[in-house]
Amino acid sequence: MNDRTHPSALPSRILMRLHWWLATAWLLSKVPVASLDTYSVGRLRYALLMAHRAHGPACRRMLQHTIRRNKDADADVLIELAMMAVSIQEPDTARELLETSLARAENRYTADAARRLLAVQMASNDGTLRQRMRQRVDALPLPAGALLTLVPISSRYLELWQMWREQTQRYVQGVIVVIAMDDAALEALADVPGVAVLDAREFFAWSEDGRLHLHTRGVLWYLRVLLLQALVESGHPVLVLDLDAIAVGEVQPLLDAHPTADVIAQQDNSIPMDVNRDFGFVICCGFMLWRPTTNALALLRRYAAESAIERDDQLALNHLLARDGIADRTRDAGAMRFRSAYASFVCPDPSLVSRDLDTGTVIRHFHQTGKTPAELRLAIDDAGADIEAGA
């Protein structure tokens, strides 16, 4: 894909803003994919995803025309087309494109990504991927009914992991379940007290300089939902907590304050922006607790199926809520509450769970702050001291 912005970029952004999904996809599909900038390729896939439910046949025809127009494209473009096929629920087309991409790949990185994505696609198509995740969960030595904290780790973030683990084990009860993404992470996590490890190395493609392939990153979010589903089905309440979500206060009182909630999750104003514009918020998947209730389990089954298509857990969950709608929405000083998909949701007030590093007495996020792990540690230590002084 071209790093320079294509002339269709601005009009496609305007059409996306208007939620004219089919028109956006039509405009961008007229351009060779290799000529599009990275953001325009992402918009094309997203527009196809969003248009598909209302205009399925049109989207399928559009994708087939796009494939024919790009029939001589290189392996990287074919991977992009395969992910578009996934988005409009054309698994056989996705498989064929990935097979061709693997045959055409001229470097190890692209070939490795195509091979791993193909394996995921085939295991997703026949249902064995979900079974394998359940088997790996069943093999973990977990105390019955214990609170679990689920987090992915790669070697790039091992320094940050040390601080995150210290804070999590200080303020969150139960066992940490880590999704190990590469060799160094798996080795570093061996025999860490209070930590159970799931080996997921087979799913990810890495460049020589340690970059995770964009579309195998999408596999991570799909796997995380499958593992979340398996853990909750095993009778555990599961806290999903990203590495950029740092505990600075006791988490259990926050969870105990909402004993009837099926899901407790952070509210945010980020992606998907179309849902944020409609609801005035989105659910952030960097902090959410799922309890093993009937309603939560029913929603998790749908969530896993949607994540297989969208390959982004936050997009998938919020799009499900948008389709089902929200009801009985209330807000007070402590939380926002609503119902959707028969499940009850609680979103703690930002004074408790914050999307930035400067506020939040229980959880603070620090994404895009530009701080080093050492600087973050100082900021978190200062935050803890301030919270304790004010208690």
Secondary structure, DSSP 8 states (H G I E B T S, - for coil): --SS--TTHHHHHHHHHTT-HHHHHHHHHTS-GGGS-HHHHHHHHHHHHHHHTTSHHHHHHHHHHHHHHTTT--HHHHHHHHHHHHHTT-HHHHHHHHHHHHHH--SHHHHHHHHHHHHHHHHHHTTHHHHHHHHHHHTS---TT--EEEEEE-GGGHHHHHHHHHHHHHH--SEEEEEE-SHHHHHHTTT-TTEEEEE-GGG--B-TT--B-HHHHHHHHHHHHHHHHHHHHTT--EEEE-TTEEE-S-SHHHHHT-TT-SEEEEEES-SSHHHHHHHS-EEEEEEEEE---HHHHHHHHHHHHHHHHHS-HHHHHHHHHHHH--EEEEE-SSEEEEEETTEEEEEE-TTTEESSSS--SSEEE-TT----HHHHHHHHHHHHHHHHHH-
